[in-house]
Amino acid sequence: MSSGKWQAKEGRGLSERPCGWPDQSARGTRQAARVARPSSLAPRPFALVRVLFGAAIVLGFCAAGGWASGATLAARYQDAWYQENGLHDLGQAAELYRSVATAGAVEPSLAAKALLRLGACRRELGDPEGASRAELEARRRFPEEMKHFPTHRLEVLDKQLDEAFNVADAASAARAIVRFLSDLDVAVVHSICEWCYAQAHERRATAPLASIPALRKAIAISTYLRQIERSAFAQKDIGDIYAAAARFDEAIAAYRKVQEDFPEAKGVGAWAQLGIAEVQRLRGRLPEAVEAYRAVERDYPGQLAQAIWANLWMGDAFRVAGKTADAQATWRRVLEEFNEPGYADLLAIAARLLGQAGPNDKVKLPDDEFGNDVAYFLAVEQELAGRPERARRWLQRCVALSRGNDWPRPLAARALEGGHEPLPGAKE
């Protein structure tokens, strides 16, 4: 304010401070001025402006000092959202989200949203630990509100699980996963588990290898939940995916991991052993394949379905290698030693391969994942009977029934191309 205006005020006997507080030394002068002032004099406009300006300062102080209303915090959240998504200033957005979440009078739903967005910003800024802290704070402070954000919540938890996996070694990853899951409600853990399995299933349909990370996360969670057989089958699926992609070393490692990590899941371990034999056969390594087939029955007694399939396929490996007598002996053993009523369909396959099927025996393909296996053996039956065109039609049916490059599609495809799989000793 200019010195002239101050002088004019002093001339009226109202020496005032800039914020409107009176000068105590001029009390007598003010009293004289009040007496001399006409009663009809209206309040000065400048005094009104001064009052309004002071009120604005107070409101600003309230907002800055944490006395903000819900409307003010909601506006601040919108500003943060604009900084994040409009201006892409993630640092400023994170600060604003944090200020909303820590305000004393904030509504729980708004605070939960602010913490989730804060976590997203921190993760984009390359600070996964800061992101996890914000998201964990949201879960702990506002569990009821978090139920209203199921999709976002699962996406966040999925990313956090990724971070738990991305550690130096498997043992550390296992500890990190258990620590992460133990902070969550059991119902939430089940939701994450189903989310991961659904992701894996969706990705496998179009890009099988891309489904493996989701499968590994699903295995870790279902193992934590003590869903042992489910975890074992998922681990076997990883072996199947690698085998179908001709990544044979990784396939065998995945199958063996089933047996090592889930020894109590005997049935799944037997199927994994059968998978090892199939991989060795695809490699053209007959001795290793035969040993793997025999290990199914030896290492997993009582798993009759797996043992029967192992003998059927082992006999076929002998056939392709030109060992006809060994093939017939193996198939005959199926009829003699596994004569159980519950496995009549499998015994019928062995009978057909030995030429023992009756003229009125009708073939019905199973409506499950073994349909392509049965179609393959019906092709073998026709080939052994000297009917190559019929054999070819059944091979084509095998390929059509196969899921992707699933077993035994590679064998059928090779036969259709004019040859069989590599003979013993052949390399990949």
C-alpha positions as CSV (number, residue, x, y, z in Angstrom):
1,M,0.0,0.0,0.0
2,S,1.4,3.5,-0.9
3,S,2.6,5.9,1.8
4,G,0.0,8.5,0.6
5,K,-2.9,6.2,1.6
6,W,-1.4,5.5,4.9
7,Q,-1.0,9.2,5.6
8,A,-4.7,9.8,4.6
9,K,-5.8,7.1,7.1
10,E,-3.7,8.6,9.8
11,G,-5.3,11.9,9.0
12,R,-8.6,10.4,9.9
13,G,-7.3,8.9,13.1
14,L,-7.4,5.2,11.9
15,S,-3.8,4.1,11.7
16,E,-4.4,0.4,10.6
17,R,-2.3,-2.7,10.0
18,P,-2.5,-4.4,6.6
19,C,-4.5,-7.3,8.0
20,G,-7.1,-5.0,9.6
21,W,-5.8,-5.1,13.2
22,P,-5.9,-1.6,14.9
23,D,-2.9,0.2,16.3
24,Q,-3.5,0.2,20.1
25,S,-1.6,3.5,20.5
26,A,-4.3,5.3,18.5
27,R,-7.2,4.3,20.8
28,G,-8.0,7.9,21.9
29,T,-7.8,9.2,18.4
30,R,-10.3,6.5,17.3
31,Q,-12.8,7.5,20.0
32,A,-12.6,11.1,18.8
33,A,-13.2,10.1,15.3
34,R,-16.3,8.0,16.2
35,V,-17.8,11.1,17.9
36,A,-17.1,13.3,15.0
37,R,-18.2,10.8,12.3
38,P,-21.8,11.5,11.0
39,S,-24.2,8.6,11.7
40,S,-25.4,8.6,8.1
41,L,-21.9,7.7,6.8
42,A,-22.0,4.2,4.9
43,P,-19.4,1.6,5.5
44,R,-16.4,2.1,3.2
45,P,-16.1,-0.4,0.2
46,F,-12.5,-1.0,0.9
47,A,-13.3,-2.4,4.3
48,L,-15.7,-4.9,2.8
49,V,-13.0,-6.1,0.3
50,R,-10.6,-6.5,3.2
51,V,-13.0,-8.7,5.0
52,L,-13.7,-10.9,2.0
53,F,-9.9,-11.2,1.3
54,G,-9.4,-12.3,4.9
55,A,-12.1,-15.0,4.6
56,A,-10.4,-16.3,1.4
57,I,-7.1,-16.6,3.3
58,V,-8.8,-18.6,6.0
59,L,-10.4,-20.9,3.5
60,G,-7.1,-21.4,1.8
61,F,-5.4,-22.1,5.1
62,C,-8.1,-24.7,5.9
63,A,-7.5,-26.5,2.6
64,A,-3.7,-26.5,3.0
65,G,-3.8,-27.4,6.7
66,G,-6.0,-30.6,6.3
67,W,-9.4,-29.0,7.3
68,A,-10.5,-29.7,3.7
69,S,-14.1,-30.7,3.0
70,G,-15.1,-33.8,1.0
71,A,-15.7,-31.7,-2.0
72,T,-12.2,-30.2,-1.8
73,L,-10.6,-33.6,-1.5
74,A,-12.7,-35.0,-4.4
75,A,-11.4,-32.1,-6.5
76,R,-7.9,-32.8,-5.5
77,Y,-8.3,-36.4,-6.5
78,Q,-9.6,-35.3,-9.9
79,D,-6.6,-33.0,-10.2
80,A,-4.3,-36.0,-9.4
81,W,-6.1,-38.1,-12.0
82,Y,-5.6,-35.3,-14.6
83,Q,-1.9,-35.1,-13.7
84,E,-1.5,-38.8,-14.1
85,N,-3.6,-39.5,-17.3
86,G,-3.7,-36.0,-19.0
87,L,-0.3,-34.5,-18.3
88,H,1.5,-37.8,-17.5
89,D,3.2,-36.1,-14.6
90,L,3.3,-39.2,-12.4
91,G,5.4,-37.7,-9.6
92,Q,3.0,-34.8,-9.1
93,A,0.0,-37.2,-9.4
94,A,1.5,-39.5,-6.7
95,E,2.0,-36.6,-4.3
96,L,-1.6,-35.5,-4.8
97,Y,-3.0,-39.0,-4.4
98,R,-1.0,-39.4,-1.2
99,S,-2.3,-36.1,0.2
100,V,-5.9,-37.2,-0.5
101,A,-5.3,-40.6,1.2
102,T,-3.7,-39.1,4.3
103,A,-6.3,-36.3,4.8
104,G,-8.0,-36.6,8.1
105,A,-11.6,-36.2,6.9
106,V,-11.3,-38.2,3.7
107,E,-14.1,-40.7,2.8
108,P,-12.9,-44.3,2.9
109,S,-13.9,-45.0,-0.7
110,L,-12.0,-42.0,-1.9
111,A,-8.9,-42.9,0.2
112,A,-8.9,-46.4,-1.1
113,K,-9.1,-45.2,-4.7
114,A,-6.3,-42.7,-4.1
115,L,-4.0,-45.4,-2.6
116,L,-4.6,-47.7,-5.6
117,R,-3.8,-44.9,-8.0
118,L,-0.8,-44.0,-5.9
119,G,0.4,-47.6,-6.3
120,A,-0.1,-47.5,-10.0
121,C,1.9,-44.3,-10.3
122,R,4.8,-45.7,-8.1
123,R,4.9,-48.8,-10.2
124,E,5.1,-46.8,-13.5
125,L,7.8,-44.8,-11.9
126,G,9.9,-47.9,-11.4
127,D,9.2,-48.2,-7.6
128,P,7.5,-51.6,-7.2
129,E,8.2,-51.6,-3.4
130,G,6.5,-48.2,-3.0
131,A,3.6,-49.5,-5.2
132,S,3.2,-52.6,-3.0
133,R,3.2,-50.5,0.2
134,A,0.4,-48.2,-1.1
135,E,-1.7,-51.1,-2.3
136,L,-1.1,-53.1,0.9
137,E,-2.1,-50.0,2.9
138,A,-5.4,-49.8,0.9
139,R,-6.1,-53.5,1.7
140,R,-5.4,-53.1,5.3
141,R,-7.1,-49.8,6.0
142,F,-10.1,-50.2,3.8
143,P,-10.9,-53.9,3.3
144,E,-14.6,-53.3,2.8
145,E,-14.0,-50.6,0.2
146,M,-11.6,-52.8,-1.7
147,K,-14.4,-55.2,-2.3
148,H,-15.9,-52.7,-4.7
149,F,-12.8,-52.8,-6.9
150,P,-12.5,-56.6,-7.7
151,T,-11.0,-56.4,-11.2
152,H,-8.5,-53.7,-10.3
153,R,-7.7,-55.4,-7.1
154,L,-6.8,-58.7,-8.8
155,E,-4.7,-56.9,-11.4
156,V,-2.8,-55.2,-8.7
157,L,-2.3,-58.4,-6.7
158,D,-1.2,-60.2,-9.9
159,K,1.5,-57.6,-10.5
160,Q,2.6,-57.9,-6.9
161,L,2.8,-61.7,-7.3
162,D,5.0,-61.0,-10.4
163,E,7.3,-59.0,-8.2
164,A,7.5,-61.8,-5.7
165,F,8.5,-64.2,-8.5
166,N,11.2,-61.9,-9.9
167,V,13.8,-62.7,-7.2
168,A,17.2,-64.2,-7.4
169,D,16.4,-67.9,-6.8
170,A,13.5,-70.3,-6.5
171,A,13.9,-70.6,-2.7
172,S,13.7,-66.9,-2.2
173,A,10.7,-66.7,-4.6
174,A,8.9,-69.3,-2.6
175,R,9.4,-67.4,0.7
176,A,8.4,-64.1,-1.0
177,I,5.2,-65.7,-2.3
178,V,4.3,-67.2,1.1
179,R,5.0,-63.9,2.8
180,F,2.8,-62.1,0.2
181,L,-0.1,-64.5,0.4
182,S,-0.1,-64.7,4.2
183,D,-1.0,-61.0,4.4
184,L,-4.2,-61.7,2.5
185,D,-7.6,-63.0,3.5
186,V,-8.0,-66.7,2.4
187,A,-11.0,-65.7,0.1
188,V,-8.8,-63.2,-1.6
189,V,-6.1,-65.8,-2.2
190,H,-8.6,-68.1,-3.7
191,S,-9.7,-65.3,-6.0
192,I,-6.2,-64.7,-7.2
193,C,-5.7,-68.4,-7.8
194,E,-8.7,-68.6,-10.0
195,W,-7.6,-65.4,-11.8
196,C,-4.2,-66.9,-12.6
197,Y,-5.7,-70.2,-13.9
198,A,-8.2,-68.3,-16.1
199,Q,-5.4,-66.2,-17.5
200,A,-3.3,-69.3,-18.3
201,H,-6.3,-71.0,-20.0
202,E,-7.0,-67.9,-22.1
203,R,-3.4,-67.5,-23.2
204,R,-2.9,-71.1,-24.0
205,A,-5.6,-71.1,-26.6
206,T,-3.6,-68.7,-28.8
207,A,0.0,-68.6,-27.5
208,P,0.7,-71.7,-25.4
209,L,4.2,-70.7,-24.3
210,A,2.9,-67.4,-23.1
211,S,0.6,-69.1,-20.7
212,I,3.5,-70.7,-18.7
213,P,4.2,-67.6,-16.4
214,A,0.5,-67.5,-15.4
215,L,0.6,-71.3,-14.8
216,R,3.6,-71.0,-12.6
217,K,1.9,-68.3,-10.5
218,A,-1.3,-70.4,-10.3
219,I,0.8,-73.4,-9.2
220,A,2.4,-71.4,-6.4
221,I,-0.9,-70.2,-5.1
222,S,-2.8,-73.5,-5.4
223,T,0.1,-75.2,-3.6
224,Y,-0.1,-72.6,-0.8
225,L,-3.8,-73.5,-0.6
226,R,-2.9,-77.2,-0.4
227,Q,-4.6,-78.0,-3.7
228,I,-1.8,-80.5,-4.4
229,E,-3.3,-82.5,-7.3
230,R,-4.4,-79.4,-9.1
231,S,-0.9,-77.9,-8.8
232,A,0.6,-81.2,-10.0
233,F,-1.6,-81.3,-13.1
234,A,-0.8,-77.6,-13.9
235,Q,2.9,-78.4,-13.7
236,K,2.4,-81.4,-16.0
237,D,0.6,-79.0,-18.4
238,I,3.8,-76.9,-18.5
239,G,5.7,-80.1,-19.7
240,D,3.0,-80.7,-22.3
241,I,3.3,-77.2,-23.6
242,Y,7.1,-77.5,-23.9
243,A,6.8,-80.9,-25.6
244,A,4.3,-79.6,-28.1
245,A,6.8,-76.8,-28.9
246,A,9.6,-79.3,-29.4
247,R,11.5,-77.8,-26.4
248,F,12.3,-81.3,-25.2
249,D,14.8,-80.6,-22.4
250,E,12.5,-78.1,-20.8
251,A,9.6,-80.5,-21.2
252,I,11.5,-83.3,-19.4
253,A,12.5,-80.9,-16.6
254,A,8.9,-79.8,-16.2
255,Y,7.7,-83.4,-16.0
256,R,10.3,-84.3,-13.4
257,K,9.4,-81.3,-11.4
258,V,5.9,-82.8,-11.0
259,Q,7.5,-85.9,-9.5
260,E,9.9,-84.0,-7.3
261,D,7.5,-81.3,-6.0
262,F,4.3,-83.4,-5.7
263,P,5.4,-86.9,-4.7
264,E,2.1,-87.6,-3.0
265,A,0.2,-87.0,-6.3
266,K,0.9,-90.5,-7.6
267,G,-1.5,-90.5,-10.5
268,V,-0.2,-87.2,-11.9
269,G,3.4,-88.4,-11.4
270,A,2.6,-91.5,-13.5
271,W,1.1,-89.3,-16.3
272,A,4.3,-87.1,-16.1
273,Q,6.4,-90.2,-16.5
274,L,4.4,-91.2,-19.6
275,G,5.1,-87.6,-20.8
276,I,8.9,-88.2,-20.4
277,A,8.6,-91.4,-22.5
278,E,6.7,-89.6,-25.2
279,V,9.4,-86.9,-25.4
280,Q,12.1,-89.5,-25.7
281,R,10.1,-91.1,-28.5
282,L,9.8,-87.8,-30.3
283,R,13.5,-87.5,-30.1
284,G,13.9,-90.9,-31.8
285,R,15.6,-92.4,-28.7
286,L,14.1,-95.9,-28.4
287,P,16.1,-97.2,-25.4
288,E,15.3,-94.1,-23.3
289,A,11.7,-94.2,-24.4
290,V,11.3,-97.9,-23.5
291,E,12.9,-97.4,-20.1
292,A,10.6,-94.4,-19.4
293,Y,7.5,-96.4,-20.4
294,R,8.6,-99.3,-18.1
295,A,9.1,-96.8,-15.2
296,V,5.4,-95.9,-15.3
297,E,4.5,-99.4,-14.1
298,R,7.5,-99.9,-11.9
299,D,7.5,-96.5,-10.1
300,Y,3.8,-96.0,-9.8
301,P,2.2,-99.4,-8.9
302,G,-1.6,-99.3,-8.8
303,Q,-1.9,-96.7,-11.5
304,L,-3.5,-99.1,-14.0
305,A,-4.8,-96.6,-16.7
306,Q,-1.3,-95.1,-17.0
307,A,0.3,-98.5,-17.1
308,I,-2.0,-99.7,-19.9
309,W,-1.3,-96.6,-22.0
310,A,2.4,-97.0,-21.4
311,N,2.3,-100.6,-22.7
312,L,0.2,-99.6,-25.7
313,W,2.6,-96.9,-26.7
314,M,5.7,-98.9,-26.0
315,G,4.4,-101.6,-28.3
316,D,3.9,-99.0,-31.0
317,A,7.4,-97.7,-30.5
318,F,8.7,-101.3,-31.1
319,R,6.5,-101.5,-34.2
320,V,7.8,-98.4,-35.8
321,A,11.4,-99.5,-35.0
322,G,10.7,-102.8,-36.9
323,K,10.6,-104.9,-33.7
324,T,7.3,-106.6,-34.5
325,A,7.7,-109.5,-32.1
326,D,8.4,-107.1,-29.2
327,A,5.4,-105.0,-30.2
328,Q,3.0,-108.0,-30.2
329,A,4.4,-109.3,-26.9
330,T,3.8,-105.9,-25.2
331,W,0.3,-105.7,-26.5
332,R,-0.4,-109.3,-25.5
333,R,0.8,-108.5,-22.0
334,V,-1.9,-105.8,-21.8
335,L,-4.6,-108.4,-22.4
336,E,-3.2,-111.0,-20.0
337,E,-2.1,-108.8,-17.0
338,F,-4.5,-105.9,-17.0
339,N,-7.7,-107.7,-17.6
340,E,-9.9,-105.4,-15.5
341,P,-13.5,-104.7,-16.4
342,G,-13.1,-101.0,-15.8
343,Y,-10.5,-100.8,-18.6
344,A,-12.4,-102.7,-21.3
345,D,-12.0,-99.9,-23.9
346,L,-8.2,-99.9,-23.5
347,L,-8.1,-103.7,-23.7
348,A,-10.1,-103.5,-26.9
349,I,-7.4,-101.4,-28.4
350,A,-4.8,-104.1,-27.6
351,A,-7.1,-106.8,-29.1
352,R,-7.4,-104.8,-32.3
353,L,-3.7,-104.3,-32.6
354,L,-3.3,-108.0,-32.3
355,G,-5.9,-108.7,-34.9
356,Q,-8.3,-110.2,-32.4
357,A,-11.3,-107.8,-32.9
358,G,-14.5,-109.4,-34.0
359,P,-16.2,-108.5,-37.3
360,N,-19.1,-106.8,-35.5
361,D,-17.0,-104.9,-33.0
362,K,-17.8,-101.2,-33.5
363,V,-15.4,-98.4,-32.8
364,K,-16.5,-95.4,-30.7
365,L,-14.1,-92.7,-30.0
366,P,-14.1,-91.4,-26.5
367,D,-15.4,-87.8,-26.1
368,D,-12.4,-86.6,-24.1
369,E,-8.7,-85.8,-24.5
370,F,-7.9,-89.4,-25.4
371,G,-10.0,-89.4,-28.6
372,N,-6.9,-88.6,-30.7
373,D,-4.9,-91.4,-29.1
374,V,-7.6,-93.9,-30.0
375,A,-7.8,-92.6,-33.5
376,Y,-4.1,-93.1,-33.9
377,F,-4.2,-96.7,-32.8
378,L,-7.1,-97.4,-35.1
379,A,-4.8,-96.1,-37.9
380,V,-2.2,-98.5,-36.7
381,E,-4.7,-101.3,-36.8
382,Q,-5.6,-100.5,-40.4
383,E,-1.9,-100.2,-41.4
384,L,-1.1,-103.6,-39.9
385,A,-4.1,-105.1,-41.8
386,G,-2.7,-103.7,-45.1
387,R,-5.3,-101.0,-45.6
388,P,-3.2,-97.8,-46.0
389,E,-6.1,-95.6,-47.2
390,R,-8.2,-96.4,-44.1
391,A,-5.1,-95.8,-42.0
392,R,-4.6,-92.4,-43.6
393,R,-8.2,-91.4,-42.8
394,W,-7.7,-92.3,-39.2
395,L,-4.4,-90.4,-39.0
396,Q,-6.2,-87.4,-40.4
397,R,-8.9,-87.8,-37.7
398,C,-6.2,-88.0,-35.1
399,V,-4.8,-84.7,-36.2
400,A,-8.2,-83.1,-36.3
401,L,-9.0,-84.2,-32.7
402,S,-5.7,-83.0,-31.3
403,R,-5.5,-79.8,-29.4
404,G,-2.7,-77.8,-31.0
405,N,0.4,-80.0,-31.3
406,D,-0.7,-82.2,-28.4
407,W,0.4,-85.9,-28.3
408,P,0.1,-87.9,-30.5
409,R,-0.4,-85.3,-33.3
410,P,3.3,-85.2,-34.1
411,L,3.4,-88.9,-34.8
412,A,0.3,-88.7,-37.0
413,A,1.6,-85.7,-38.9
414,R,4.9,-87.5,-39.6
415,A,3.1,-90.6,-40.9
416,L,0.9,-88.4,-43.1
417,E,3.9,-86.8,-44.6
418,G,5.1,-90.2,-45.8
419,G,7.2,-91.5,-43.0
420,H,7.3,-92.5,-39.3
421,E,9.1,-90.9,-36.5
422,P,13.0,-91.1,-36.5
423,L,14.3,-94.6,-35.9
424,P,16.4,-95.5,-32.9
425,G,19.6,-93.5,-32.7
426,A,18.3,-90.6,-34.8
427,K,18.8,-87.2,-33.3
428,E,16.6,-84.1,-33.1
